[in-house]
Amino acid sequence: MNCSRDEAIQLATSLITTSSVSDNVELLVCVPTVHLADISQLANDSHLLLGAQNAHCQQSGAFTGETSISMLSDYQVKYLLVGHSERREMFADNDEVVANKFAAALKNGLKPILCVGESLAQREQGITLEVLKAQCQAVIDAVGIKAFANACVAYEPIWAIGTGLTATPEQAQQVHVELRAFIATQDPQVAQELQILYGGSMNATNAKELLAQPDIDGGLIGGASLKSEDFIKIYSLAE
């Protein structure tokens, strides 16, 4: 929940004009719904892709204040974040809600980015993998493992977001390896091709080491995405 209309337009314009098309890296911004119309016009015919931060799983109805995925499609939205830690913790997006949004995104031609992650208490208890597996399994039970061929997963350790604590590249890589191995138990090909992003406070300083890890396939960028120079630096490092 950042940026006025003018700030959002300025940021998107800067991202488009200071970056170039890449053959192997995608540049995606997940825009607050209120700014989608403006940013969609700017991104049209550019290499900047649009995603949404949230949507309701129903196509329409008496859900005051919500936005349907079909509405998002009117603005060339291609991706949808589902299960972000803030949605889970603050807005009661439990595993069932997340699975329903994941399914609705696929039904409407959007690529869901499934966010999974553990709290500090869960990490200290040594149950990181169990938490991530449960979050993924809830979606698999709802839509099947093959659906992940048209999705991304983003690992965001909650304990490393805005706390001053950080995961080392080796720690992040280990979790990505274990997460991919879990998916492989259900479909090896889907696991091999699955894009797993890292979302634990990746920034212009630590991105190079994180992205160098073999199982980290990109970044889900938070605060650093609000500074165009930092965001573009991360994008260039990913190339």
C-alpha positions in Angstrom: 0.0 0.0 0.0 2.4 2.6 -1.3 2.6 5.4 -3.9 0.2 8.2 -4.8 -1.1 8.1 -8.4 1.6 10.5 -9.6 4.3 8.5 -7.7 3.1 5.2 -9.2 3.1 6.7 -12.8 6.6 8.1 -12.2 7.9 4.8 -10.9 6.5 2.8 -13.7 7.7 5.2 -16.3 11.2 5.0 -14.8 11.2 1.2 -14.8 10.2 1.1 -18.5 12.6 3.8 -19.7 15.7 2.7 -17.8 15.5 -1.1 -18.5 15.6 -3.1 -21.7 13.9 -6.2 -23.0 15.6 -9.4 -21.7 15.5 -12.8 -23.3 15.5 -14.7 -20.0 14.2 -12.3 -17.3 10.8 -10.9 -16.8 10.1 -7.5 -15.2 6.8 -7.6 -13.3 5.1 -5.1 -11.0 2.2 -6.0 -8.8 0.3 -2.8 -8.6 -2.3 -1.6 -6.1 -5.7 -2.0 -7.8 -6.5 1.7 -7.8 -3.5 2.4 -10.0 -3.9 -0.5 -12.5 -5.7 1.6 -15.1 -2.9 4.2 -15.3 0.0 1.7 -15.2 -1.7 -0.6 -17.7 -1.7 2.3 -20.2 2.0 2.9 -19.6 3.0 -0.7 -19.8 1.0 -1.4 -23.0 3.4 -2.5 -25.7 6.4 -2.4 -23.3 8.3 -5.2 -21.6 6.8 -4.3 -18.2 4.3 -7.0 -17.0 1.5 -6.3 -14.6 0.3 -8.3 -11.6 -2.3 -7.6 -8.9 -1.7 -7.9 -5.2 -5.1 -9.5 -4.4 -8.5 -10.4 -5.8 -11.6 -12.2 -4.7 -12.1 -15.8 -5.9 -15.7 -15.2 -7.1 -16.5 -13.8 -10.5 -19.0 -11.3 -9.3 -21.5 -10.8 -6.5 -22.3 -9.0 -3.3 -18.7 -8.6 -2.0 -18.5 -4.9 -1.3 -15.0 -3.5 -1.6 -13.6 -6.5 -3.4 -12.2 -6.9 -6.9 -12.8 -9.9 -9.2 -10.1 -11.5 -11.3 -12.2 -10.9 -14.4 -12.1 -7.2 -13.6 -8.3 -7.3 -13.4 -8.2 -8.9 -16.9 -9.6 -5.7 -18.4 -6.2 -4.1 -17.5 -3.8 -6.6 -19.0 -3.0 -8.1 -15.6 -1.1 -11.4 -16.2 -0.1 -12.4 -12.6 -1.8 -12.6 -9.2 -0.2 -12.8 -5.8 -1.9 -15.3 -3.6 -1.1 -16.2 0.0 1.2 -13.3 0.7 2.2 -13.4 4.3 0.5 -10.1 5.1 -2.7 -11.4 3.5 -2.5 -14.6 5.6 -1.6 -12.8 8.9 -3.8 -9.6 8.7 -6.7 -10.5 6.5 -7.5 -14.2 7.3 -6.4 -15.6 4.0 -6.1 -19.2 5.2 -5.0 -22.1 3.1 -8.6 -22.7 1.8 -9.0 -19.1 0.7 -5.5 -19.1 -0.9 -6.3 -22.3 -2.8 -9.6 -20.8 -4.1 -7.8 -17.6 -5.3 -5.1 -19.8 -6.9 -7.8 -21.8 -8.8 -9.7 -18.6 -9.8 -6.6 -17.0 -11.2 -5.9 -20.1 -13.4 -9.5 -20.2 -14.5 -9.3 -16.6 -15.7 -5.9 -17.0 -17.5 -3.8 -15.3 -14.8 -0.6 -16.9 -13.5 -0.7 -17.2 -9.7 2.3 -16.6 -7.6 1.8 -18.7 -4.5 3.6 -17.2 -1.5 4.7 -19.5 1.3 6.8 -18.9 4.3 7.3 -19.6 8.0 7.4 -17.4 11.1 10.4 -17.0 13.3 8.8 -19.2 16.0 8.2 -21.9 13.4 11.7 -21.7 12.2 13.1 -21.9 15.7 10.9 -25.0 16.2 12.5 -26.6 13.2 9.3 -27.0 11.3 10.0 -24.8 8.3 9.6 -27.5 5.7 6.4 -28.9 7.3 4.8 -25.4 7.2 5.8 -24.9 3.5 4.6 -28.3 2.5 1.2 -27.8 4.2 0.8 -24.4 2.4 1.6 -26.0 -0.9 -0.4 -29.2 -0.3 -3.6 -27.2 0.3 -3.4 -25.8 -3.2 -2.4 -29.1 -4.7 -5.4 -30.8 -3.1 -7.6 -28.2 -4.6 -6.3 -27.9 -8.2 -3.8 -30.8 -8.7 -0.1 -30.7 -9.1 -0.2 -30.2 -12.9 -1.7 -26.7 -12.2 1.8 -25.6 -10.9 3.0 -25.8 -14.5 1.2 -22.5 -14.9 2.2 -20.9 -11.6 5.1 -19.6 -9.6 6.0 -20.2 -6.0 7.6 -17.5 -3.8 9.3 -18.4 -0.6 9.1 -15.5 1.8 10.5 -16.3 5.2 8.3 -14.0 7.4 11.1 -13.7 10.0 13.4 -12.1 7.4 10.9 -9.3 6.3 11.3 -6.0 7.9 12.9 -7.4 11.1 16.6 -6.8 10.5 17.1 -10.5 10.4 18.2 -12.0 7.0 18.6 -15.4 5.6 22.0 -16.2 4.1 22.1 -17.2 0.5 22.9 -20.8 1.6 19.9 -20.9 4.0 17.6 -19.6 1.2 19.0 -22.1 -1.3 18.5 -25.0 1.1 14.8 -24.2 1.6 14.4 -23.8 -2.2 16.0 -27.2 -2.7 13.7 -28.8 -0.2 10.6 -27.1 -1.6 11.5 -28.3 -5.1 12.1 -31.8 -3.8 8.7 -31.9 -2.2 7.0 -30.8 -5.5 9.1 -33.5 -7.3 7.6 -36.2 -5.1 4.3 -35.4 -6.9 5.6 -34.5 -10.3 9.3 -34.4 -11.2 8.8 -32.5 -14.4 6.7 -29.8 -12.8 9.2 -29.4 -10.1 12.1 -29.1 -12.5 10.4 -26.4 -14.5 8.8 -24.5 -11.6 10.0 -21.0 -11.0 10.7 -20.5 -7.3 11.2 -16.9 -6.3 12.9 -15.7 -3.1 11.0 -13.0 -1.1 13.0 -12.5 2.0 14.0 -8.8 1.7 16.0 -9.2 -1.5 17.6 -5.8 -2.4 20.3 -4.3 -4.6 23.0 -5.3 -2.1 22.2 -9.0 -1.6 20.5 -9.9 -4.9 23.7 -11.0 -6.7 24.5 -13.7 -4.1 20.9 -14.8 -3.8 20.3 -15.0 -7.5 23.5 -17.0 -8.0 22.0 -19.9 -6.1 20.9 -22.7 -8.5 17.4 -23.1 -7.1 16.6 -19.4 -6.7 14.9 -18.5 -9.9 14.1 -14.8 -9.3 13.0 -12.4 -6.6 9.7 -11.2 -5.1 10.9 -7.7 -4.2 9.4 -5.6 -1.4 10.7 -2.2 -0.3 13.5 -2.2 -2.9 10.9 -2.1 -5.7 9.8 1.4 -4.7 13.2 2.7 -5.7 13.6 2.4 -9.5 17.4 2.4 -9.4 17.5 -0.5 -6.9 14.8 -2.4 -8.7 16.5 -2.1 -12.1 19.8 -3.1 -10.6 18.2 -6.3 -9.3 16.7 -6.9 -12.7 20.1 -6.4 -14.4 21.7 -8.8 -11.9 19.1 -11.4 -12.7 20.0 -11.2 -16.4 
